[in-house]
Amino acid sequence: MSMKNKICIVTGSNSGIGKETALALADMDATVVMVVRNKQKGELAQREIEAATGNDKIDLMLCDVSSMKNVREFTANYREKYDKLHVLVNNAGAVFSKRQESEEGYEMSIATNYLGMFMLTHKLIPLLKASAPSRIINLSSGMSKTGNIDFEDLQTTRNYSSMKVYANTKLMVTTYTYALAEKLKGTGVTANVAEPGFVATNLGANTGSLRDKIAFMIVRPMQVSAKKGAETSVWVATAPELEEVSGKTFAKKKEVKSADVSYDQEVQRCLCEETMTLLGLDS
Ligand SMILES: NC(=O)c1ccc[n+]([C@@H]2O[C@H](COP(=O)([O-])OP(=O)(O)OC[C@H]3O[C@@H](n4cnc5c(N)ncnc54)[C@H](OP(=O)(O)O)[C@@H]3O)[C@@H](O)[C@H]2O)c1
């Protein structure tokens, strides 16, 4: 399949699933904008992808998605540089072993896994609409089914547990994506969730916690490769048969059911409203 003349953003594309997603899109001749927070790591991955695909339309842009200031700057820079966006893969994500806060005072798991993608998408929607047909792919996890959205304590100031909070933020991603799909109906912009499965990447292995590191080493033999893990993201981003499909979750290139609560329109509405307030956005 050719993605020639299509411009794709992949966040967190210097490693793991994001890097394989960027590589696969580059291999289809897309213009790929790799969004990373670390210039050195990004340049290394960019060179590898260029060498592997022969595609010279691989751009590298810096953004720490846990910083809303950074996300605003990145989206402004992107709009100056490009006048189109056909595929937005919100892939960047992380697990935090201990509760930490960003400079702006957001708990780091929610900032990295959910608020950053919300802000980034919000700022790029006008461009996605102007480039339609276009697609948004948000990375969630099967773990979202064990998550919970506590509207009284969205930033987990009490009872912090790394994997529990990770699952909560992924449930927010799924729930938000369904609300977004509804909002974008009729615009030619689709929004879907990709669940990559259980994938051997740096996720969880680089939290700095020995316990997490050992836990991830034990489960490693059960994990699939990052290339395999990227297949669903790439398929949702490119498959012609999905051009008009929106508001769904896909795993192993098939539609799957997500947590019951994610389909609840009242929860979706509350989550979007609370998020807009948290981010200081008004429309
Ligand atoms: N691996 C799995 O089994 C699994 C399962 C379900 C869902 N997922 C999801 O898949 C996505 C990709 O994760 P992965 O497994 O490929 O892990 P990974 O190898 O650790 O990749 C995560 C990527 O996100 C980037 N990132 C983290 N925090 C960031 C920030 N604040 N700003 C910008 N970039 C940031 C990382 O950059 P650095 O290299 O600079 O840290 C890295 O490029 C995540 O959303 C994850 O939650 C993974």
The ligand as a MOL file (V3000), in Angstrom:
LIG
                    3D

  0  0  0     0  0            999 V3000
M  V30 BEGIN CTAB
M  V30 COUNTS 48 52 0 0 0
M  V30 BEGIN ATOM
M  V30 1 N 4.5500 -2.5430 25.5220 0
M  V30 2 C 3.3240 -2.9690 25.7770 0
M  V30 3 O 3.1030 -4.1510 26.1220 0
M  V30 4 C 2.1550 -2.0400 25.6220 0
M  V30 5 C 0.8700 -2.5500 25.8520 0
M  V30 6 C -0.2220 -1.7060 25.7180 0
M  V30 7 C -0.0360 -0.3810 25.3480 0
M  V30 8 N 1.2330 0.0950 25.1420 0 CHG=1
M  V30 9 C 1.3630 1.5120 24.7570 0
M  V30 10 O 2.1340 1.6180 23.5690 0
M  V30 11 C 2.7350 2.9020 23.5230 0
M  V30 12 C 4.2070 2.7750 23.1570 0
M  V30 13 O 4.9020 2.1780 24.2300 0
M  V30 14 P 6.0740 1.1100 24.0480 0
M  V30 15 O 5.5950 -0.1630 24.6220 0
M  V30 16 O 6.5840 1.1190 22.6660 0 CHG=-1
M  V30 17 O 7.1450 1.6740 25.1050 0
M  V30 18 P 8.5550 2.4200 24.8990 0
M  V30 19 O 9.4880 1.5760 24.1230 0
M  V30 20 O 8.9570 2.8400 26.2600 0
M  V30 21 O 8.1530 3.6700 24.0200 0
M  V30 22 C 7.4780 4.7690 24.5590 0
M  V30 23 C 7.8250 5.9780 23.7400 0
M  V30 24 O 7.1420 7.1020 24.2940 0
M  V30 25 C 8.1080 8.1160 24.5310 0
M  V30 26 N 7.7400 8.9940 25.6280 0
M  V30 27 C 7.5550 8.6860 26.9400 0
M  V30 28 N 7.2640 9.7800 27.6390 0
M  V30 29 C 7.2760 10.8080 26.7600 0
M  V30 30 C 7.0700 12.2050 26.8750 0
M  V30 31 N 6.7920 12.7800 28.0560 0
M  V30 32 N 7.1470 12.9560 25.7580 0
M  V30 33 C 7.4340 12.4160 24.5730 0
M  V30 34 N 7.6620 11.1050 24.3890 0
M  V30 35 C 7.5820 10.3140 25.4790 0
M  V30 36 C 9.3970 7.3650 24.8300 0
M  V30 37 O 10.5110 8.2450 24.7020 0
M  V30 38 P 11.8860 7.9840 25.5260 0
M  V30 39 O 12.6250 6.9300 24.7870 0
M  V30 40 O 12.5440 9.3180 25.4940 0
M  V30 41 O 11.4840 7.5360 26.9130 0
M  V30 42 C 9.3250 6.2980 23.7670 0
M  V30 43 O 9.7130 6.8040 22.5230 0
M  V30 44 C 2.5140 3.5410 24.8860 0
M  V30 45 O 1.4240 4.4430 24.8140 0
M  V30 46 C 2.1380 2.3590 25.7590 0
M  V30 47 O 1.3550 2.7260 26.8640 0
M  V30 48 C 2.3210 -0.7120 25.2550 0
M  V30 END ATOM
M  V30 BEGIN BOND
M  V30 1 1 1 2
M  V30 2 2 2 3
M  V30 3 1 2 4
M  V30 4 1 4 5
M  V30 5 2 4 48
M  V30 6 2 5 6
M  V30 7 1 6 7
M  V30 8 2 7 8
M  V30 9 1 8 9
M  V30 10 1 8 48
M  V30 11 1 9 10
M  V30 12 1 9 46
M  V30 13 1 10 11
M  V30 14 1 11 12
M  V30 15 1 11 44
M  V30 16 1 12 13
M  V30 17 1 13 14
M  V30 18 2 14 15
M  V30 19 1 14 16
M  V30 20 1 14 17
M  V30 21 1 17 18
M  V30 22 2 18 19
M  V30 23 1 18 20
M  V30 24 1 18 21
M  V30 25 1 21 22
M  V30 26 1 22 23
M  V30 27 1 23 24
M  V30 28 1 23 42
M  V30 29 1 24 25
M  V30 30 1 25 26
M  V30 31 1 25 36
M  V30 32 1 26 27
M  V30 33 1 26 35
M  V30 34 2 27 28
M  V30 35 1 28 29
M  V30 36 1 29 30
M  V30 37 2 29 35
M  V30 38 1 30 31
M  V30 39 2 30 32
M  V30 40 1 32 33
M  V30 41 2 33 34
M  V30 42 1 34 35
M  V30 43 1 36 37
M  V30 44 1 36 42
M  V30 45 1 37 38
M  V30 46 2 38 39
M  V30 47 1 38 40
M  V30 48 1 38 41
M  V30 49 1 42 43
M  V30 50 1 44 45
M  V30 51 1 44 46
M  V30 52 1 46 47
M  V30 END BOND
M  V30 END CTAB
M  END
